[in-house]
Each structure stands twice: as C-alpha cells, then as structure tokens.
Amino acid sequence: MKEAVMYKCECCGKAFNRERDAYECEFKHAKKLYANKLLNDGFDLGYIDYQCGFNWKLSESIKNVTKDNCFIIEHWQCCKKPAYRIVEIDEIGNIRLFGRGAWDGGYGAWVNVSDLKEPYPKEELYEYGKE
C-alpha cells in the first residue's frame, strides 16, 4: 500500500496531484472574482485587462467599454439593435453577454473579447417590450 497526497482547491474542492496545480486553480477563482468586481464597479475592459493579465488584444474602441455599453449581435434572436451587455467575465477572460432582443425572453452566451464589435452607449440599449 502507498500513501497518496492530494492537494485540494479551497474554492471548488477539485483535487490535484501537485500543490502548484491547486494554487493555480485558486488563483483562477480569485482572478475571476476580481475581474467581475472591477466590471461591476464600472471599470473599462482596458483596465480590467491590465489588472488581471488576460492579455486581450483590445482595439481602441473596445478598451473603454464598460458593463454599461451595449452591442448588436444580429444572429442572436435576429435583433439588429444594441440589445446585449457584458454581464460577466470568466477566469480565462471570456465575456458573457446577455440581453432581451426578442419576444422569447433574454438570451446570453460566452464570447471571446475579440468577437466584440462596435460598442454603443448605454442610452441606446434596446430591450424588447420596452419600446
């Protein structure tokens, strides 16, 4: 019989063979929490990228985007209006967009930050049923 040593992430409980892997998992959880705190506090994607080290390749128009900006994602709910906003960032830097662009309720999905197109100001946010 051999004794086995495992290292457990204190955030999610996942077990690892190496201590550094458990620390990396905990670091990713902390990075996600920090990125979302910055997002919810109104910081722009450029600042979040700098602070969290996602190494996004942000265009000038996307660097200043905050959670208040909105985007057109035509193939979601066939909506040609800026109906989707950033609601969350994951531990590896993917962005979750969500909005109400059509009659069947809200829709959202995870996208790569490089998929973000032209941002619109919060005043142009479209929500189906509120026109």
Residue frames relative to the residue before (quaternion, step in Angstrom):
aa qw qx qy qz dx dy dz
M 1.0000 0.0000 0.0000 0.0000 0.00 0.00 0.00
K 0.1640 -0.7764 0.6043 0.0720 3.53 -1.12 0.81
E 0.4101 -0.6759 0.5504 0.2685 3.52 -1.07 0.73
A 0.1767 -0.7806 0.5924 0.0922 3.58 -0.94 0.90
V 0.1939 -0.7646 0.6064 0.1006 3.56 -0.98 0.89
M 0.0471 -0.7811 0.6226 -0.0079 3.54 -0.85 1.03
Y 0.2473 -0.7391 0.6091 0.1466 3.53 -1.24 0.54
K 0.1922 -0.8202 0.5371 0.0427 3.52 -0.73 1.15
C 0.4304 -0.6615 0.5529 0.2675 3.55 -1.01 0.90
E 0.3954 -0.7423 0.4903 0.2286 3.58 -0.75 1.01
C 0.6299 0.5532 -0.3355 0.4297 3.59 1.21 -0.35
C 0.8344 0.1666 -0.0554 0.5225 3.58 0.77 -1.02
G 0.4945 -0.6969 0.4045 0.3260 3.60 1.25 -0.17
K 0.4349 0.6969 -0.4661 0.3285 3.59 1.26 0.02
A 0.3112 -0.7657 0.5417 0.1533 3.57 -0.97 0.94
F 0.1228 -0.7908 0.5992 0.0246 3.54 -1.11 0.83
N 0.5222 -0.6298 0.4789 0.3182 3.55 -1.21 0.51
R 0.7736 0.2842 -0.1498 0.5463 3.57 1.10 -0.70
E 0.5696 -0.6189 0.4341 0.3228 3.53 -1.03 0.86
R 0.6628 0.5225 -0.3202 0.4303 3.58 0.89 -0.89
D 0.6196 0.5374 -0.3520 0.4510 3.61 1.09 -0.59
A 0.6323 0.5094 -0.3256 0.4845 3.58 1.06 -0.69
Y 0.6400 0.5068 -0.3198 0.4809 3.60 1.02 -0.76
E 0.6308 0.5282 -0.3326 0.4610 3.59 1.01 -0.77
C 0.6357 0.5189 -0.3222 0.4721 3.58 0.99 -0.82
E 0.6618 0.4948 -0.3022 0.4753 3.60 0.90 -0.87
F 0.6288 0.5380 -0.3243 0.4583 3.58 1.06 -0.79
K 0.6489 0.5159 -0.3174 0.4605 3.59 0.97 -0.84
H 0.6257 0.5223 -0.3365 0.4716 3.58 1.02 -0.75
A 0.6669 0.4997 -0.2977 0.4658 3.58 0.92 -0.91
K 0.6297 0.5422 -0.3226 0.4533 3.58 1.02 -0.84
K 0.6481 0.5107 -0.3063 0.4747 3.58 0.98 -0.87
L 0.6579 0.5092 -0.3101 0.4602 3.59 0.88 -0.91
Y 0.6755 0.4940 -0.2895 0.4646 3.57 0.93 -0.94
A 0.6427 0.5245 -0.3240 0.4548 3.62 0.91 -0.89
N 0.6992 0.4616 -0.2742 0.4720 3.59 0.91 -0.88
K 0.5950 0.5381 -0.3651 0.4724 3.59 1.10 -0.56
L 0.6527 0.4996 -0.3093 0.4783 3.58 0.96 -0.88
L 0.6403 0.5273 -0.3217 0.4565 3.59 0.93 -0.90
N 0.7174 0.4576 -0.2526 0.4606 3.57 0.80 -1.01
D 0.6559 0.4837 -0.3095 0.4899 3.57 1.22 -0.41
G 0.6236 -0.6097 0.3154 0.3741 3.58 1.28 0.18
F 0.4403 0.6897 -0.4738 0.3254 3.61 1.19 0.21
D 0.4830 -0.6806 0.4733 0.2819 3.57 -1.15 0.64
L 0.6909 -0.5064 0.3331 0.3940 3.56 -1.29 0.41
G 0.5960 0.5692 -0.3633 0.4346 3.60 1.08 -0.64
Y 0.6820 0.4731 -0.2790 0.4829 3.57 0.93 -0.92
I 0.6392 0.5250 -0.3212 0.4611 3.58 0.98 -0.85
D 0.6367 0.5233 -0.3174 0.4690 3.58 0.99 -0.84
Y 0.6605 0.5115 -0.3007 0.4601 3.57 0.92 -0.92
Q 0.7134 0.4681 -0.2580 0.4532 3.57 0.85 -0.96
C 0.7806 0.3618 -0.1721 0.4798 3.58 0.95 -0.87
G 0.3892 -0.7672 0.4475 0.2442 3.60 1.24 -0.15
F 0.2396 0.7888 -0.5314 0.1947 3.59 0.95 0.81
N 0.2641 -0.7932 0.4971 0.2324 3.58 1.24 -0.50
W 0.1628 0.7850 -0.5663 0.1912 3.53 0.94 0.96
K 0.3143 -0.6890 0.6140 0.2226 3.56 -1.20 0.54
L 0.0087 -0.8537 0.5189 -0.0435 3.56 0.25 1.30
S 0.3919 -0.6715 0.5728 0.2598 3.56 -1.01 0.84
E 0.6733 -0.4952 0.3535 0.4201 3.57 -1.23 0.33
S 0.6753 0.5014 -0.3073 0.4451 3.60 0.98 -0.78
I 0.6955 0.4615 -0.2757 0.4768 3.61 1.13 -0.52
K 0.5292 0.6562 -0.4083 0.3503 3.65 1.12 -0.53
N 0.7628 0.3880 -0.1976 0.4780 3.58 0.96 -0.85
V 0.4127 0.7166 -0.4646 0.3167 3.60 1.25 0.20
T 0.1094 -0.7624 0.6355 0.0533 3.55 -1.08 0.86
K 0.7230 -0.4116 0.3191 0.4539 3.57 -1.31 -0.09
D 0.6296 0.5609 -0.3308 0.4236 3.58 1.20 -0.40
N 0.5753 0.5803 -0.3918 0.4227 3.60 1.13 -0.44
C 0.1987 -0.7766 0.5854 0.1212 3.55 -1.21 0.44
F 0.2548 -0.7786 0.5676 0.0819 3.53 -1.28 0.54
I 0.3746 -0.6671 0.5911 0.2556 3.51 -1.29 0.51
I 0.0293 0.7444 -0.6662 0.0359 3.55 -0.90 1.02
E 0.2608 -0.8440 0.4484 0.1364 3.55 0.31 1.34
H 0.7123 0.4732 -0.2807 0.4358 3.59 0.87 -0.86
W 0.5820 0.4918 -0.3972 0.5115 3.58 1.26 0.06
Q 0.8628 -0.0614 0.0066 0.5017 3.56 -0.70 1.07
C 0.4717 -0.7015 0.4257 0.3227 3.62 1.21 0.47
C 0.3946 0.7227 -0.4679 0.3211 3.57 0.97 0.85
K 0.1912 -0.8020 0.5604 0.0784 3.58 -0.72 1.10
K 0.5872 0.5457 -0.3665 0.4724 3.56 1.22 0.52
P 0.5593 -0.6067 0.4327 0.3631 3.62 -1.17 0.46
A 0.0960 0.8494 -0.5021 0.1313 3.55 0.16 1.33
Y 0.7216 0.4558 -0.2287 0.4682 3.61 1.21 -0.23
R 0.0945 -0.7954 0.5984 0.0165 3.54 -0.99 0.95
I 0.5625 -0.5693 0.4740 0.3671 3.53 -1.29 0.38
V 0.0726 -0.8164 0.5726 0.0211 3.57 -0.80 1.02
E 0.8181 0.0391 0.0144 0.5735 3.60 1.17 -0.40
I 0.1801 -0.7349 0.6429 0.1193 3.53 -1.32 0.47
D 0.3048 -0.7594 0.5376 0.2035 3.60 -0.87 0.83
E 0.7433 -0.4608 0.2769 0.3980 3.56 -1.33 0.14
I 0.7252 0.3812 -0.2584 0.5118 3.61 1.17 -0.31
G 0.6555 -0.5730 0.2887 0.3983 3.57 1.27 0.23
N 0.4238 0.6596 -0.5060 0.3595 3.59 1.14 0.37
I 0.3353 -0.7404 0.5596 0.1619 3.53 -1.18 0.70
R 0.2058 -0.7528 0.6086 0.1432 3.59 -0.98 0.83
L 0.1505 -0.7706 0.6168 0.0554 3.52 -0.81 1.12
F 0.0124 0.7853 -0.6187 0.0195 3.56 -1.15 0.65
G 0.2009 0.7778 -0.5826 0.1236 3.56 -1.14 0.65
R 0.3967 -0.6781 0.5629 0.2568 3.52 -1.38 0.05
G 0.0467 0.8516 -0.5154 0.0840 3.53 0.12 1.33
A 0.8051 0.1786 -0.0919 0.5581 3.61 1.18 -0.19
W 0.7511 -0.4534 0.2875 0.3842 3.50 -1.39 0.26
D 0.6949 0.5080 -0.2932 0.4160 3.61 1.05 -0.60
G 0.6991 -0.4886 0.2652 0.4497 3.57 1.15 0.53
G 0.7348 -0.4301 0.3013 0.4294 3.52 -1.30 -0.17
Y 0.0772 -0.7724 0.6287 0.0457 3.49 -1.28 0.48
G 0.0788 0.7900 -0.6056 0.0547 3.53 -1.12 0.69
A 0.0009 -0.7823 0.6229 -0.0006 3.51 -1.29 0.34
W 0.5225 -0.5989 0.5046 0.3372 3.52 -1.35 0.31
V 0.0118 -0.7831 0.6215 -0.0161 3.56 -1.00 0.89
N 0.5145 -0.5870 0.5174 0.3508 3.51 -1.30 0.35
V 0.5707 -0.6161 0.4104 0.3555 3.59 -0.95 0.80
S 0.6176 0.5516 -0.3505 0.4376 3.62 1.10 -0.54
D 0.6127 0.5521 -0.3456 0.4475 3.61 1.26 -0.27
L 0.5131 0.6403 -0.4277 0.3793 3.60 1.23 -0.20
K 0.2248 -0.7694 0.5880 0.1081 3.56 -0.90 0.99
E 0.8359 -0.1995 0.1420 0.4912 3.54 -1.22 -0.48
P 0.2963 -0.7555 0.5540 0.1859 3.60 -0.77 0.99
Y 0.2233 -0.7451 0.6139 0.1347 3.53 -1.21 0.62
P 0.5511 -0.6121 0.4380 0.3603 3.61 -1.11 0.56
K 0.6712 -0.5362 0.3395 0.3830 3.56 -1.20 0.57
E 0.5905 0.5921 -0.3648 0.4095 3.59 1.13 -0.56
E 0.6964 0.4671 -0.2694 0.4736 3.60 1.19 -0.47
L 0.3666 0.7418 -0.4905 0.2735 3.61 1.25 0.09
Y 0.1877 -0.7742 0.5998 0.0755 3.53 -0.86 1.05
E 0.0055 -0.7648 0.6443 -0.0035 3.55 -0.98 0.90
Y 0.4598 -0.7012 0.4725 0.2713 3.54 -0.62 1.15
G 0.7804 0.3080 -0.2498 0.4835 3.53 -0.94 0.94
K 0.7085 0.4139 -0.2595 0.5094 3.59 1.25 -0.20
E 0.4424 0.7061 -0.4614 0.3045 3.58 1.16 0.40
